[in-house]
Amino acid sequence: MMTESPRWFKSSYSENGGACVEVATNLVAARGIVPVRDSKRADSPVVDFTAAAFACFVDGVKAGISATV
């Protein structure tokens, strides 16, 4: 069994202010997840979102919707 590693990237819209996250979309096809981590710390915890949940998040960002937890 071959395990694919996340290939991390930040959005090209990110500024160098440091308040960014990195995502690894290369795991969507194989695992159905989008891992997300803090871009400032490569050793930070990783949160895995389902592809559908991440797509909803991206759609909300594009629409200018904010959410509070």
PDB file of N, H, CA, C and O in Angstrom:
ATOM      1  N   MET A   1       0.851  -1.187   0.000  1.00  0.00           N
ATOM      2  CA  MET A   1       0.000   0.000   0.000  1.00  0.00           C
ATOM      3  C   MET A   1       0.889   1.241   0.000  1.00  0.00           C
ATOM      4  O   MET A   1       1.809   1.354   0.811  1.00  0.00           O
ATOM      5  N   MET A   2       0.615   2.153  -0.897  1.00  0.00           N
ATOM      6  H   MET A   2      -0.131   2.062  -1.555  1.00  0.00           H
ATOM      7  CA  MET A   2       1.386   3.382  -0.991  1.00  0.00           C
ATOM      8  C   MET A   2       0.611   4.532  -0.361  1.00  0.00           C
ATOM      9  O   MET A   2      -0.559   4.752  -0.675  1.00  0.00           O
ATOM     10  N   THR A   3       1.268   5.258   0.525  1.00  0.00           N
ATOM     11  H   THR A   3       2.219   5.079   0.781  1.00  0.00           H
ATOM     12  CA  THR A   3       0.640   6.384   1.195  1.00  0.00           C
ATOM     13  C   THR A   3       1.147   7.675   0.575  1.00  0.00           C
ATOM     14  O   THR A   3       2.351   7.927   0.539  1.00  0.00           O
ATOM     15  N   GLU A   4       0.231   8.480   0.092  1.00  0.00           N
ATOM     16  H   GLU A   4      -0.747   8.275   0.121  1.00  0.00           H
ATOM     17  CA  GLU A   4       0.610   9.750  -0.522  1.00  0.00           C
ATOM     18  C   GLU A   4       0.741  10.820   0.558  1.00  0.00           C
ATOM     19  O   GLU A   4      -0.105  10.919   1.447  1.00  0.00           O
ATOM     20  N   SER A   5       1.798  11.615   0.478  1.00  0.00           N
ATOM     21  H   SER A   5       2.485  11.535  -0.244  1.00  0.00           H
ATOM     22  CA  SER A   5       2.028  12.698   1.429  1.00  0.00           C
ATOM     23  C   SER A   5       1.360  13.976   0.944  1.00  0.00           C
ATOM     24  O   SER A   5       1.228  14.196  -0.260  1.00  0.00           O
ATOM     25  N   PRO A   6       0.937  14.821   1.887  1.00  0.00           N
ATOM     26  CA  PRO A   6       0.353  16.099   1.480  1.00  0.00           C
ATOM     27  C   PRO A   6       1.379  16.972   0.773  1.00  0.00           C
ATOM     28  O   PRO A   6       2.541  17.031   1.175  1.00  0.00           O
ATOM     29  N   ARG A   7       0.942  17.648  -0.280  1.00  0.00           N
ATOM     30  H   ARG A   7      -0.001  17.601  -0.607  1.00  0.00           H
ATOM     31  CA  ARG A   7       1.767  18.658  -0.958  1.00  0.00           C
ATOM     32  C   ARG A   7       1.145  20.015  -0.615  1.00  0.00           C
ATOM     33  O   ARG A   7       0.133  20.415  -1.191  1.00  0.00           O
ATOM     34  N   TRP A   8       1.760  20.696   0.316  1.00  0.00           N
ATOM     35  H   TRP A   8       2.582  20.372   0.784  1.00  0.00           H
ATOM     36  CA  TRP A   8       1.217  21.923   0.882  1.00  0.00           C
ATOM     37  C   TRP A   8       1.412  23.120  -0.035  1.00  0.00           C
ATOM     38  O   TRP A   8       2.434  23.238  -0.711  1.00  0.00           O
ATOM     39  N   PHE A   9       0.413  24.014  -0.051  1.00  0.00           N
ATOM     40  H   PHE A   9      -0.417  23.917   0.498  1.00  0.00           H
ATOM     41  CA  PHE A   9       0.560  25.280  -0.755  1.00  0.00           C
ATOM     42  C   PHE A   9      -0.333  26.338  -0.121  1.00  0.00           C
ATOM     43  O   PHE A   9      -1.339  26.030   0.519  1.00  0.00           O
ATOM     44  N   LYS A  10       0.060  27.588  -0.315  1.00  0.00           N
ATOM     45  H   LYS A  10       0.877  27.838  -0.835  1.00  0.00           H
ATOM     46  CA  LYS A  10      -0.740  28.742   0.109  1.00  0.00           C
ATOM     47  C   LYS A  10      -1.343  29.379  -1.133  1.00  0.00           C
ATOM     48  O   LYS A  10      -0.820  29.235  -2.238  1.00  0.00           O
ATOM     49  N   SER A  11      -2.418  30.065  -0.941  1.00  0.00           N
ATOM     50  H   SER A  11      -2.842  30.182  -0.043  1.00  0.00           H
ATOM     51  CA  SER A  11      -3.057  30.790  -2.033  1.00  0.00           C
ATOM     52  C   SER A  11      -2.121  31.861  -2.576  1.00  0.00           C
ATOM     53  O   SER A  11      -1.345  32.463  -1.834  1.00  0.00           O
ATOM     54  N   SER A  12      -2.207  32.082  -3.860  1.00  0.00           N
ATOM     55  H   SER A  12      -2.837  31.593  -4.463  1.00  0.00           H
ATOM     56  CA  SER A  12      -1.425  33.157  -4.467  1.00  0.00           C
ATOM     57  C   SER A  12      -1.947  34.523  -4.015  1.00  0.00           C
ATOM     58  O   SER A  12      -1.285  35.536  -4.241  1.00  0.00           O
ATOM     59  N   TYR A  13      -3.112  34.565  -3.388  1.00  0.00           N
ATOM     60  H   TYR A  13      -3.649  33.742  -3.205  1.00  0.00           H
ATOM     61  CA  TYR A  13      -3.668  35.802  -2.860  1.00  0.00           C
ATOM     62  C   TYR A  13      -3.144  36.117  -1.463  1.00  0.00           C
ATOM     63  O   TYR A  13      -3.413  37.196  -0.935  1.00  0.00           O
ATOM     64  N   SER A  14      -2.408  35.201  -0.863  1.00  0.00           N
ATOM     65  H   SER A  14      -2.189  34.325  -1.292  1.00  0.00           H
ATOM     66  CA  SER A  14      -1.874  35.410   0.486  1.00  0.00           C
ATOM     67  C   SER A  14      -0.822  36.504   0.461  1.00  0.00           C
ATOM     68  O   SER A  14      -0.004  36.583  -0.456  1.00  0.00           O
ATOM     69  N   GLU A  15      -0.858  37.337   1.477  1.00  0.00           N
ATOM     70  H   GLU A  15      -1.522  37.272   2.222  1.00  0.00           H
ATOM     71  CA  GLU A  15       0.171  38.347   1.639  1.00  0.00           C
ATOM     72  C   GLU A  15       1.218  37.798   2.598  1.00  0.00           C
ATOM     73  O   GLU A  15       0.994  36.761   3.223  1.00  0.00           O
ATOM     74  N   ASN A  16       2.323  38.453   2.723  1.00  0.00           N
ATOM     75  H   ASN A  16       2.505  39.295   2.216  1.00  0.00           H
ATOM     76  CA  ASN A  16       3.384  37.986   3.604  1.00  0.00           C
ATOM     77  C   ASN A  16       3.167  38.370   5.055  1.00  0.00           C
ATOM     78  O   ASN A  16       4.120  38.363   5.834  1.00  0.00           O
ATOM     79  N   GLY A  17       1.954  38.702   5.441  1.00  0.00           N
ATOM     80  H   GLY A  17       1.180  38.708   4.808  1.00  0.00           H
ATOM     81  CA  GLY A  17       1.659  39.087   6.815  1.00  0.00           C
ATOM     82  C   GLY A  17       1.670  37.932   7.796  1.00  0.00           C
ATOM     83  O   GLY A  17       1.705  38.156   9.006  1.00  0.00           O
ATOM     84  N   GLY A  18       1.641  36.705   7.307  1.00  0.00           N
ATOM     85  H   GLY A  18       1.612  36.522   6.325  1.00  0.00           H
ATOM     86  CA  GLY A  18       1.740  35.543   8.171  1.00  0.00           C
ATOM     87  C   GLY A  18       0.426  34.962   8.652  1.00  0.00           C
ATOM     88  O   GLY A  18       0.440  33.920   9.307  1.00  0.00           O
ATOM     89  N   ALA A  19      -0.697  35.574   8.364  1.00  0.00           N
ATOM     90  H   ALA A  19      -0.709  36.421   7.832  1.00  0.00           H
ATOM     91  CA  ALA A  19      -1.984  35.059   8.826  1.00  0.00           C
ATOM     92  C   ALA A  19      -2.600  34.180   7.750  1.00  0.00           C
ATOM     93  O   ALA A  19      -3.694  34.461   7.262  1.00  0.00           O
ATOM     94  N   CYS A  20      -1.904  33.127   7.386  1.00  0.00           N
ATOM     95  H   CYS A  20      -1.015  32.898   7.783  1.00  0.00           H
ATOM     96  CA  CYS A  20      -2.344  32.279   6.283  1.00  0.00           C
ATOM     97  C   CYS A  20      -2.424  30.814   6.718  1.00  0.00           C
ATOM     98  O   CYS A  20      -1.851  30.407   7.728  1.00  0.00           O
ATOM     99  N   VAL A  21      -3.138  30.062   5.938  1.00  0.00           N
ATOM    100  H   VAL A  21      -3.604  30.393   5.117  1.00  0.00           H
ATOM    101  CA  VAL A  21      -3.152  28.615   6.106  1.00  0.00           C
ATOM    102  C   VAL A  21      -2.624  27.985   4.827  1.00  0.00           C
ATOM    103  O   VAL A  21      -2.617  28.608   3.765  1.00  0.00           O
ATOM    104  N   GLU A  22      -2.186  26.746   4.948  1.00  0.00           N
ATOM    105  H   GLU A  22      -2.192  26.240   5.811  1.00  0.00           H
ATOM    106  CA  GLU A  22      -1.776  25.963   3.792  1.00  0.00           C
ATOM    107  C   GLU A  22      -2.750  24.812   3.648  1.00  0.00           C
ATOM    108  O   GLU A  22      -3.266  24.302   4.643  1.00  0.00           O
ATOM    109  N   VAL A  23      -3.002  24.405   2.431  1.00  0.00           N
ATOM    110  H   VAL A  23      -2.583  24.819   1.623  1.00  0.00           H
ATOM    111  CA  VAL A  23      -3.873  23.271   2.156  1.00  0.00           C
ATOM    112  C   VAL A  23      -3.139  22.277   1.269  1.00  0.00           C
ATOM    113  O   VAL A  23      -2.177  22.621   0.583  1.00  0.00           O
ATOM    114  N   ALA A  24      -3.612  21.042   1.298  1.00  0.00           N
ATOM    115  H   ALA A  24      -4.394  20.762   1.856  1.00  0.00           H
ATOM    116  CA  ALA A  24      -3.032  19.989   0.456  1.00  0.00           C
ATOM    117  C   ALA A  24      -4.163  19.331  -0.317  1.00  0.00           C
ATOM    118  O   ALA A  24      -4.733  18.332   0.121  1.00  0.00           O
ATOM    119  N   THR A  25      -4.477  19.901  -1.465  1.00  0.00           N
ATOM    120  H   THR A  25      -4.013  20.712  -1.821  1.00  0.00           H
ATOM    121  CA  THR A  25      -5.600  19.393  -2.257  1.00  0.00           C
ATOM    122  C   THR A  25      -5.268  18.117  -3.024  1.00  0.00           C
ATOM    123  O   THR A  25      -6.153  17.519  -3.637  1.00  0.00           O
ATOM    124  N   ASN A  26      -4.016  17.697  -3.000  1.00  0.00           N
ATOM    125  H   ASN A  26      -3.297  18.183  -2.503  1.00  0.00           H
ATOM    126  CA  ASN A  26      -3.645  16.485  -3.737  1.00  0.00           C
ATOM    127  C   ASN A  26      -4.230  15.213  -3.126  1.00  0.00           C
ATOM    128  O   ASN A  26      -4.157  14.151  -3.744  1.00  0.00           O
ATOM    129  N   LEU A  27      -4.806  15.297  -1.934  1.00  0.00           N
ATOM    130  H   LEU A  27      -4.865  16.160  -1.432  1.00  0.00           H
ATOM    131  CA  LEU A  27      -5.359  14.104  -1.288  1.00  0.00           C
ATOM    132  C   LEU A  27      -6.857  13.933  -1.512  1.00  0.00           C
ATOM    133  O   LEU A  27      -7.450  12.976  -1.014  1.00  0.00           O
ATOM    134  N   VAL A  28      -7.467  14.838  -2.246  1.00  0.00           N
ATOM    135  H   VAL A  28      -6.986  15.615  -2.651  1.00  0.00           H
ATOM    136  CA  VAL A  28      -8.917  14.757  -2.469  1.00  0.00           C
ATOM    137  C   VAL A  28      -9.285  13.477  -3.209  1.00  0.00           C
ATOM    138  O   VAL A  28     -10.182  12.755  -2.772  1.00  0.00           O
ATOM    139  N   ALA A  29      -8.624  13.183  -4.303  1.00  0.00           N
ATOM    140  H   ALA A  29      -7.895  13.769  -4.658  1.00  0.00           H
ATOM    141  CA  ALA A  29      -8.989  12.010  -5.110  1.00  0.00           C
ATOM    142  C   ALA A  29      -8.755  10.707  -4.350  1.00  0.00           C
ATOM    143  O   ALA A  29      -9.600   9.813  -4.379  1.00  0.00           O
ATOM    144  N   ALA A  30      -7.627  10.596  -3.680  1.00  0.00           N
ATOM    145  H   ALA A  30      -6.940  11.323  -3.657  1.00  0.00           H
ATOM    146  CA  ALA A  30      -7.272   9.341  -3.010  1.00  0.00           C
ATOM    147  C   ALA A  30      -8.015   9.128  -1.693  1.00  0.00           C
ATOM    148  O   ALA A  30      -8.402   8.004  -1.372  1.00  0.00           O
ATOM    149  N   ARG A  31      -8.212  10.202  -0.933  1.00  0.00           N
ATOM    150  H   ARG A  31      -7.897  11.114  -1.194  1.00  0.00           H
ATOM    151  CA  ARG A  31      -8.782  10.060   0.418  1.00  0.00           C
ATOM    152  C   ARG A  31     -10.061  10.838   0.655  1.00  0.00           C
ATOM    153  O   ARG A  31     -10.748  10.611   1.651  1.00  0.00           O
ATOM    154  N   GLY A  32     -10.392  11.756  -0.247  1.00  0.00           N
ATOM    155  H   GLY A  32      -9.833  11.941  -1.055  1.00  0.00           H
ATOM    156  CA  GLY A  32     -11.607  12.556  -0.071  1.00  0.00           C
ATOM    157  C   GLY A  32     -11.482  13.633   0.989  1.00  0.00           C
ATOM    158  O   GLY A  32     -12.494  14.112   1.500  1.00  0.00           O
ATOM    159  N   ILE A  33     -10.242  14.031   1.336  1.00  0.00           N
ATOM    160  H   ILE A  33      -9.419  13.642   0.921  1.00  0.00           H
ATOM    161  CA  ILE A  33     -10.026  15.028   2.369  1.00  0.00           C
ATOM    162  C   ILE A  33      -9.158  16.172   1.854  1.00  0.00           C
ATOM    163  O   ILE A  33      -8.424  16.035   0.876  1.00  0.00           O
ATOM    164  N   VAL A  34      -9.268  17.310   2.551  1.00  0.00           N
ATOM    165  H   VAL A  34      -9.865  17.422   3.346  1.00  0.00           H
ATOM    166  CA  VAL A  34      -8.398  18.459   2.310  1.00  0.00           C
ATOM    167  C   VAL A  34      -7.771  18.817   3.663  1.00  0.00           C
ATOM    168  O   VAL A  34      -8.433  19.418   4.508  1.00  0.00           O
ATOM    169  N   PRO A  35      -6.506  18.453   3.873  1.00  0.00           N
ATOM    170  CA  PRO A  35      -5.835  18.834   5.108  1.00  0.00           C
ATOM    171  C   PRO A  35      -5.508  20.329   5.100  1.00  0.00           C
ATOM    172  O   PRO A  35      -5.184  20.896   4.056  1.00  0.00           O
ATOM    173  N   VAL A  36      -5.597  20.962   6.278  1.00  0.00           N
ATOM    174  H   VAL A  36      -5.860  20.502   7.126  1.00  0.00           H
ATOM    175  CA  VAL A  36      -5.308  22.385   6.429  1.00  0.00           C
ATOM    176  C   VAL A  36      -4.400  22.554   7.642  1.00  0.00           C
ATOM    177  O   VAL A  36      -4.597  21.899   8.666  1.00  0.00           O
ATOM    178  N   ARG A  37      -3.384  23.452   7.524  1.00  0.00           N
ATOM    179  H   ARG A  37      -3.224  23.984   6.693  1.00  0.00           H
ATOM    180  CA  ARG A  37      -2.492  23.723   8.660  1.00  0.00           C
ATOM    181  C   ARG A  37      -2.076  25.190   8.652  1.00  0.00           C
ATOM    182  O   ARG A  37      -2.272  25.896   7.663  1.00  0.00           O
ATOM    183  N   ASP A  38      -1.504  25.634   9.754  1.00  0.00           N
ATOM    184  H   ASP A  38      -1.345  25.060  10.558  1.00  0.00           H
ATOM    185  CA  ASP A  38      -0.979  26.987   9.901  1.00  0.00           C
ATOM    186  C   ASP A  38       0.270  27.117   9.039  1.00  0.00           C
ATOM    187  O   ASP A  38       1.183  26.298   9.143  1.00  0.00           O
ATOM    188  N   SER A  39       0.315  28.133   8.196  1.00  0.00           N
ATOM    189  H   SER A  39      -0.427  28.798   8.112  1.00  0.00           H
ATOM    190  CA  SER A  39       1.456  28.279   7.292  1.00  0.00           C
ATOM    191  C   SER A  39       2.731  28.726   7.998  1.00  0.00           C
ATOM    192  O   SER A  39       3.829  28.558   7.467  1.00  0.00           O
ATOM    193  N   LYS A  40       2.589  29.294   9.188  1.00  0.00           N
ATOM    194  H   LYS A  40       1.697  29.430   9.620  1.00  0.00           H
ATOM    195  CA  LYS A  40       3.765  29.767   9.908  1.00  0.00           C
ATOM    196  C   LYS A  40       4.509  28.640  10.613  1.00  0.00           C
ATOM    197  O   LYS A  40       5.687  28.780  10.940  1.00  0.00           O
ATOM    198  N   ARG A  41       3.830  27.529  10.844  1.00  0.00           N
ATOM    199  H   ARG A  41       2.873  27.415  10.578  1.00  0.00           H
ATOM    200  CA  ARG A  41       4.440  26.427  11.590  1.00  0.00           C
ATOM    201  C   ARG A  41       4.160  25.103  10.875  1.00  0.00           C
ATOM    202  O   ARG A  41       3.052  24.572  10.942  1.00  0.00           O
ATOM    203  N   ALA A  42       5.166  24.587  10.199  1.00  0.00           N
ATOM    204  H   ALA A  42       6.067  25.018  10.144  1.00  0.00           H
ATOM    205  CA  ALA A  42       5.003  23.327   9.461  1.00  0.00           C
ATOM    206  C   ALA A  42       4.697  22.162  10.389  1.00  0.00           C
ATOM    207  O   ALA A  42       4.159  21.146   9.948  1.00  0.00           O
ATOM    208  N   ASP A  43       5.033  22.294  11.675  1.00  0.00           N
ATOM    209  H   ASP A  43       5.470  23.119  12.033  1.00  0.00           H
ATOM    210  CA  ASP A  43       4.766  21.228  12.636  1.00  0.00           C
ATOM    211  C   ASP A  43       3.436  21.412  13.369  1.00  0.00           C
ATOM    212  O   ASP A  43       3.142  20.685  14.318  1.00  0.00           O
ATOM    213  N   SER A  44       2.640  22.379  12.931  1.00  0.00           N
ATOM    214  H   SER A  44       2.879  22.970  12.161  1.00  0.00           H
ATOM    215  CA  SER A  44       1.357  22.636  13.587  1.00  0.00           C
ATOM    216  C   SER A  44       0.387  21.485  13.348  1.00  0.00           C
ATOM    217  O   SER A  44       0.550  20.716  12.401  1.00  0.00           O
ATOM    218  N   PRO A  45      -0.626  21.370  14.214  1.00  0.00           N
ATOM    219  CA  PRO A  45      -1.642  20.331  13.992  1.00  0.00           C
ATOM    220  C   PRO A  45      -2.328  20.514  12.644  1.00  0.00           C
ATOM    221  O   PRO A  45      -2.456  21.631  12.141  1.00  0.00           O
ATOM    222  N   VAL A  46      -2.759  19.421  12.080  1.00  0.00           N
ATOM    223  H   VAL A  46      -2.655  18.513  12.488  1.00  0.00           H
ATOM    224  CA  VAL A  46      -3.448  19.421  10.784  1.00  0.00           C
ATOM    225  C   VAL A  46      -4.913  19.088  11.018  1.00  0.00           C
ATOM    226  O   VAL A  46      -5.235  18.154  11.753  1.00  0.00           O
ATOM    227  N   VAL A  47      -5.789  19.847  10.398  1.00  0.00           N
ATOM    228  H   VAL A  47      -5.528  20.605   9.801  1.00  0.00           H
ATOM    229  CA  VAL A  47      -7.228  19.592  10.456  1.00  0.00           C
ATOM    230  C   VAL A  47      -7.651  19.079   9.090  1.00  0.00           C
ATOM    231  O   VAL A  47      -7.409  19.732   8.075  1.00  0.00           O
ATOM    232  N   ASP A  48      -8.281  17.912   9.061  1.00  0.00           N
ATOM    233  H   ASP A  48      -8.477  17.381   9.886  1.00  0.00           H
ATOM    234  CA  ASP A  48      -8.757  17.326   7.808  1.00  0.00           C
ATOM    235  C   ASP A  48     -10.233  17.654   7.612  1.00  0.00           C
ATOM    236  O   ASP A  48     -11.061  17.381   8.482  1.00  0.00           O
ATOM    237  N   PHE A  49     -10.549  18.234   6.476  1.00  0.00           N
ATOM    238  H   PHE A  49      -9.877  18.455   5.770  1.00  0.00           H
ATOM    239  CA  PHE A  49     -11.929  18.516   6.103  1.00  0.00           C
ATOM    240  C   PHE A  49     -12.325  17.599   4.965  1.00  0.00           C
ATOM    241  O   PHE A  49     -11.487  17.240   4.138  1.00  0.00           O
ATOM    242  N   THR A  50     -13.588  17.215   4.911  1.00  0.00           N
ATOM    243  H   THR A  50     -14.269  17.507   5.582  1.00  0.00           H
ATOM    244  CA  THR A  50     -14.044  16.476   3.744  1.00  0.00           C
ATOM    245  C   THR A  50     -13.975  17.421   2.549  1.00  0.00           C
ATOM    246  O   THR A  50     -14.028  18.642   2.701  1.00  0.00           O
ATOM    247  N   ALA A  51     -13.859  16.845   1.378  1.00  0.00           N
ATOM    248  H   ALA A  51     -13.816  15.854   1.254  1.00  0.00           H
ATOM    249  CA  ALA A  51     -13.797  17.673   0.173  1.00  0.00           C
ATOM    250  C   ALA A  51     -15.058  18.532   0.049  1.00  0.00           C
ATOM    251  O   ALA A  51     -14.981  19.691  -0.360  1.00  0.00           O
ATOM    252  N   ALA A  52     -16.207  17.972   0.397  1.00  0.00           N
ATOM    253  H   ALA A  52     -16.270  17.031   0.729  1.00  0.00           H
ATOM    254  CA  ALA A  52     -17.471  18.717   0.301  1.00  0.00           C
ATOM    255  C   ALA A  52     -17.490  19.888   1.289  1.00  0.00           C
ATOM    256  O   ALA A  52     -17.921  20.984   0.931  1.00  0.00           O
ATOM    257  N   ALA A  53     -17.034  19.674   2.512  1.00  0.00           N
ATOM    258  H   ALA A  53     -16.683  18.784   2.802  1.00  0.00           H
ATOM    259  CA  ALA A  53     -17.007  20.745   3.511  1.00  0.00           C
ATOM    260  C   ALA A  53     -16.047  21.855   3.093  1.00  0.00           C
ATOM    261  O   ALA A  53     -16.353  23.036   3.263  1.00  0.00           O
ATOM    262  N   PHE A  54     -14.893  21.485   2.551  1.00  0.00           N
ATOM    263  H   PHE A  54     -14.645  20.526   2.413  1.00  0.00           H
ATOM    264  CA  PHE A  54     -13.929  22.487   2.118  1.00  0.00           C
ATOM    265  C   PHE A  54     -14.477  23.283   0.935  1.00  0.00           C
ATOM    266  O   PHE A  54     -14.269  24.494   0.852  1.00  0.00           O
ATOM    267  N   ALA A  55     -15.171  22.613   0.028  1.00  0.00           N
ATOM    268  H   ALA A  55     -15.339  21.629   0.096  1.00  0.00           H
ATOM    269  CA  ALA A  55     -15.780  23.299  -1.117  1.00  0.00           C
ATOM    270  C   ALA A  55     -16.820  24.316  -0.638  1.00  0.00           C
ATOM    271  O   ALA A  55     -16.902  25.418  -1.180  1.00  0.00           O
ATOM    272  N   CYS A  56     -17.612  23.953   0.373  1.00  0.00           N
ATOM    273  H   CYS A  56     -17.546  23.057   0.813  1.00  0.00           H
ATOM    274  CA  CYS A  56     -18.595  24.892   0.937  1.00  0.00           C
ATOM    275  C   CYS A  56     -17.897  26.095   1.550  1.00  0.00           C
ATOM    276  O   CYS A  56     -18.352  27.228   1.390  1.00  0.00           O
ATOM    277  N   PHE A  57     -16.791  25.855   2.254  1.00  0.00           N
ATOM    278  H   PHE A  57     -16.422  24.935   2.384  1.00  0.00           H
ATOM    279  CA  PHE A  57     -16.010  26.947   2.842  1.00  0.00           C
ATOM    280  C   PHE A  57     -15.507  27.893   1.752  1.00  0.00           C
ATOM    281  O   PHE A  57     -15.660  29.109   1.868  1.00  0.00           O
ATOM    282  N   VAL A  58     -14.915  27.348   0.704  1.00  0.00           N
ATOM    283  H   VAL A  58     -14.791  26.360   0.609  1.00  0.00           H
ATOM    284  CA  VAL A  58     -14.385  28.172  -0.391  1.00  0.00           C
ATOM    285  C   VAL A  58     -15.511  28.966  -1.052  1.00  0.00           C
ATOM    286  O   VAL A  58     -15.343  30.149  -1.350  1.00  0.00           O
ATOM    287  N   ASP A  59     -16.643  28.329  -1.278  1.00  0.00           N
ATOM    288  H   ASP A  59     -16.779  27.368  -1.036  1.00  0.00           H
ATOM    289  CA  ASP A  59     -17.790  29.031  -1.869  1.00  0.00           C
ATOM    290  C   ASP A  59     -18.238  30.186  -0.971  1.00  0.00           C
ATOM    291  O   ASP A  59     -18.569  31.266  -1.460  1.00  0.00           O
ATOM    292  N   GLY A  60     -18.245  29.951   0.350  1.00  0.00           N
ATOM    293  H   GLY A  60     -17.975  29.074   0.747  1.00  0.00           H
ATOM    294  CA  GLY A  60     -18.621  31.007   1.293  1.00  0.00           C
ATOM    295  C   GLY A  60     -17.647  32.162   1.279  1.00  0.00           C
ATOM    296  O   GLY A  60     -18.057  33.321   1.336  1.00  0.00           O
ATOM    297  N   VAL A  61     -16.365  31.862   1.203  1.00  0.00           N
ATOM    298  H   VAL A  61     -16.032  30.920   1.156  1.00  0.00           H
ATOM    299  CA  VAL A  61     -15.349  32.922   1.134  1.00  0.00           C
ATOM    300  C   VAL A  61     -15.543  33.741  -0.135  1.00  0.00           C
ATOM    301  O   VAL A  61     -15.498  34.971  -0.098  1.00  0.00           O
ATOM    302  N   LYS A  62     -15.757  33.071  -1.239  1.00  0.00           N
ATOM    303  H   LYS A  62     -15.794  32.072  -1.269  1.00  0.00           H
ATOM    304  CA  LYS A  62     -15.957  33.775  -2.514  1.00  0.00           C
ATOM    305  C   LYS A  62     -17.197  34.667  -2.467  1.00  0.00           C
ATOM    306  O   LYS A  62     -17.234  35.727  -3.092  1.00  0.00           O
ATOM    307  N   ALA A  63     -18.208  34.226  -1.723  1.00  0.00           N
ATOM    308  H   ALA A  63     -18.178  33.365  -1.216  1.00  0.00           H
ATOM    309  CA  ALA A  63     -19.453  34.994  -1.626  1.00  0.00           C
ATOM    310  C   ALA A  63     -19.374  36.086  -0.555  1.00  0.00           C
ATOM    311  O   ALA A  63     -20.291  36.897  -0.426  1.00  0.00           O
ATOM    312  N   GLY A  64     -18.278  36.106   0.212  1.00  0.00           N
ATOM    313  H   GLY A  64     -17.533  35.448   0.107  1.00  0.00           H
ATOM    314  CA  GLY A  64     -18.118  37.118   1.245  1.00  0.00           C
ATOM    315  C   GLY A  64     -18.861  36.808   2.521  1.00  0.00           C
ATOM    316  O   GLY A  64     -19.149  37.711   3.306  1.00  0.00           O
ATOM    317  N   ILE A  65     -19.174  35.553   2.738  1.00  0.00           N
ATOM    318  H   ILE A  65     -18.940  34.820   2.100  1.00  0.00           H
ATOM    319  CA  ILE A  65     -19.902  35.136   3.940  1.00  0.00           C
ATOM    320  C   ILE A  65     -18.901  34.884   5.054  1.00  0.00           C
ATOM    321  O   ILE A  65     -17.891  34.216   4.837  1.00  0.00           O
ATOM    322  N   SER A  66     -19.165  35.407   6.236  1.00  0.00           N
ATOM    323  H   SER A  66     -19.986  35.950   6.413  1.00  0.00           H
ATOM    324  CA  SER A  66     -18.309  35.128   7.387  1.00  0.00           C
ATOM    325  C   SER A  66     -19.076  34.238   8.352  1.00  0.00           C
ATOM    326  O   SER A  66     -20.305  34.268   8.410  1.00  0.00           O
ATOM    327  N   ALA A  67     -18.333  33.453   9.099  1.00  0.00           N
ATOM    328  H   ALA A  67     -17.334  33.428   9.052  1.00  0.00           H
ATOM    329  CA  ALA A  67     -18.946  32.543  10.066  1.00  0.00           C
ATOM    330  C   ALA A  67     -18.276  32.717  11.403  1.00  0.00           C
ATOM    331  O   ALA A  67     -17.089  33.032  11.482  1.00  0.00           O
ATOM    332  N   THR A  68     -19.041  32.511  12.454  1.00  0.00           N
ATOM    333  H   THR A  68     -20.006  32.256  12.390  1.00  0.00           H
ATOM    334  CA  THR A  68     -18.479  32.515  13.806  1.00  0.00           C
ATOM    335  C   THR A  68     -18.705  31.159  14.413  1.00  0.00           C
ATOM    336  O   THR A  68     -19.700  30.486  14.142  1.00  0.00           O
ATOM    337  N   VAL A  69     -17.767  30.775  15.236  1.00  0.00           N
ATOM    338  H   VAL A  69     -16.959  31.322  15.456  1.00  0.00           H
ATOM    339  CA  VAL A  69     -17.863  29.454  15.873  1.00  0.00           C
ATOM    340  C   VAL A  69     -18.259  29.615  17.303  1.00  0.00           C
ATOM    341  O   VAL A  69     -18.397  28.625  18.021  1.00  0.00           O
TER     342      VAL A  69
END
